[in-house]
């Protein structure tokens, strides 16, 4: 299954650059940056084993392996928008995010997200 893009890569990359340059960027830019980076993760690590959630902006399933289809996923990563952008762009690494409790990871395979971070995001 191929991930269907909803955000134009050039628009998404521009939003990421705007948020990195100004953490106080408009909420619309923040939302676009988060959603774009989630899409990039889903493209890079296509699968349905780990669900990555960044409330209230979005969630994707990624990492090849057993598919999750109903109820609460067994492998979940959840974080806030600023932490997700930092992880996805390489400004923060996975061990530091976990140690600082900036991300929660539940399930035996949730940590596999670390092997695909940071995501390629430049358009």
C-alpha positions in Angstrom: 0.0 0.0 0.0 1.4 3.4 -1.0 1.0 6.3 1.4 -1.3 8.9 -0.1 0.1 12.4 0.3 -2.2 15.2 1.5 0.4 17.9 1.8 2.5 19.2 -1.1 6.1 18.5 -0.3 7.2 22.0 -1.2 4.5 23.5 1.1 5.3 21.1 3.9 9.1 21.8 3.7 8.4 25.5 3.7 6.2 25.1 6.9 9.0 23.1 8.6 11.5 25.8 7.7 9.2 28.5 9.0 8.6 26.7 12.3 12.3 26.0 12.8 13.1 29.6 12.1 10.4 30.9 14.4 9.0 28.6 17.1 6.2 31.1 17.6 5.1 30.7 13.9 1.3 30.7 13.3 -0.6 27.6 14.3 -1.4 26.8 10.7 2.3 26.6 9.9 2.8 24.4 12.9 0.0 22.1 11.9 1.3 21.8 8.3 4.8 21.1 9.5 3.7 18.4 11.9 1.4 16.7 9.4 4.0 16.9 6.6 6.7 15.3 8.8 4.2 12.5 9.8 3.6 11.9 6.2 7.3 11.7 5.5 7.7 9.2 8.3 4.9 7.1 6.8 6.5 7.2 3.4 10.0 6.3 4.7 8.9 3.6 7.0 5.7 2.3 5.3 3.8 -0.1 7.5 1.2 -0.4 10.2 3.0 -1.7 13.2 3.6 1.5 15.2 1.2 4.4 15.5 2.8 7.8 16.0 0.5 10.4 17.5 1.0 14.1 17.7 -2.2 15.5 19.2 -4.1 17.5 18.1 -2.5 17.6 14.7 -2.3 14.0 13.4 -1.3 10.4 13.6 0.2 7.9 11.2 1.0 4.2 11.2 4.5 3.2 10.2 7.1 0.4 10.5 6.7 -2.8 8.5 5.3 -5.8 10.3 2.0 -7.0 11.6 -0.9 -4.8 10.7 -3.0 -3.2 13.4 -6.7 -2.7 12.5 -9.0 -2.5 15.5 -9.0 -0.9 19.0 -6.0 0.6 20.7 -2.8 -0.2 18.8 -0.2 -2.3 20.7 2.7 -0.1 19.7 2.2 3.6 20.2 4.5 6.7 20.2 3.0 9.9 21.4 4.5 13.4 21.7 3.7 17.1 21.4 4.2 19.1 18.2 7.5 20.8 19.2 9.1 17.5 20.3 7.9 15.7 17.1 9.4 18.4 14.9 12.7 18.3 16.9 12.8 14.5 16.5 11.8 14.4 12.9 14.4 17.1 11.9 17.3 15.7 14.0 17.4 18.5 16.5 16.6 16.0 19.3 17.5 12.3 19.4 15.3 9.5 20.5 17.2 8.5 23.7 17.2 12.1 24.9 13.5 12.5 24.2 12.7 9.4 26.2 15.0 10.4 29.1 13.4 13.8 29.3 9.9 12.3 29.2 9.1 14.3 26.1 7.8 11.2 24.3 5.9 8.2 25.5 6.4 4.8 23.8 4.4 1.8 24.6 4.6 -1.7 23.1 7.5 -3.9 22.3 8.1 -2.4 18.8 7.4 1.3 19.5 11.1 2.1 19.8 11.7 1.0 16.2 10.7 4.5 15.2 14.2 5.6 16.4 15.8 3.8 13.4 14.0 6.0 10.9 14.6 9.3 12.7 15.3 12.0 11.6 13.1 11.8 8.5 14.1 13.2 5.2 12.0 16.3 4.7 13.6 18.8 2.4 11.6 19.3 -0.8 
